[in-house]
């Protein structure tokens, strides 16, 4: 297999045009055009085109649907995958769309469910993408309809917070009931997709989709799908396992032992912004606060000012080690443009394997406090104002 890089260099226009589909001009040599026509969608509904960079999705352009039509036009230098998402009134899901220089992509649909839309192009990867997506139907369509309802209920909950406790309780009950309906449907969808992966050709699309399932082995190793997920590993060749995604899959199949409060800290290879190899053991004799984060995580970013206060108050006894899960290029770019305190390091690997798996990271921000003698004092996740300071105050003597 000769893999095509997911992360090829993209030549992006300084100003990207996104307008209603009013012309039939062919794409230029390095251009692609996405033309959409979707029925039963209200005018003024918005559609957003995203580029994905590891854990981070970046909005490239937004178009407003007029008479069911939308269009995106941009330049690329090679095959690349984008995502399309709808705004208000759509489920919070994306449609994966492959683009390439000179390619015209046509999207058609009859509803607001996004994943039910058809994508027509001359790109083989799009066909594999569509086959995988369609494997989850018809149950997936019911899930998507319920997700639209969930978005509506979430709006009710936000409006009721602090204003109407009765309305908030009723909204939570509605949300719980939708979750209960979707749970068995989601399970059927997963089984259908795993069945598809058992028969589909192994290529980059296959490996990406399988990679999303092997992650379950880290945060839910006893999941009802675990054995089925492990069985698919045998379909990978040695060449497959040498790719970046293949190495990630291998690491999920060979996860380190998970540690907890009272255990000795786990160390590993980390890299600073200059590319130097670093280890947690450099700070033996001091408290160490690990902060697992990503720039795509809102609460992570919100926590940074408070972390600066922690560093200022406890800098004589405490070392903060930020461990980003972002890809190297966007991690370095973010740090060059934003002030983030502490020692900022990165494992430079895909997924929550390595230290992230050892310390049980299933959501971020994720914190680990380590004592001067190398014992784990506490592990917690999430961020709320002043909570970080109160935790550190209770742990650092």
Secondary structure, 3 states (H helix, E strand, C coil): CCCCCCCCCCCCCCCCCCCCCCCCCCCCCCEEEEEEEECCCCCCCEEEEEEEECCEEEEEEEEECECCEEEEEEECCCCEEEEEEECCCCCCCCEEEEECCCEEEEEEECCCCCCCCEEECCCHHHHHHHHHHHCCCCHHHHHHHHHHHHHHHHHHHHHHCCCCHHHHHHHHHHHHHHHHHHHHHHHHHHHHHHHHHHHCCCCHHHHHHHHHHHCHHHHCCCCCCHHHHHHHHHHCCHHHHCCHHHHHHHHHHCCCCCCCCCCECCCCCEECCCCCEECHHHHCCCEEEEEEECCCCHHHHHHHHHHHHHHHHHCCCEEEEEEECCCHHHHHHHHHHCCCCCEEEECCCCCCCCHHHHCCCCCCCEEEEECCCCEEEEEEECCCCCHHHHHHHHHCC
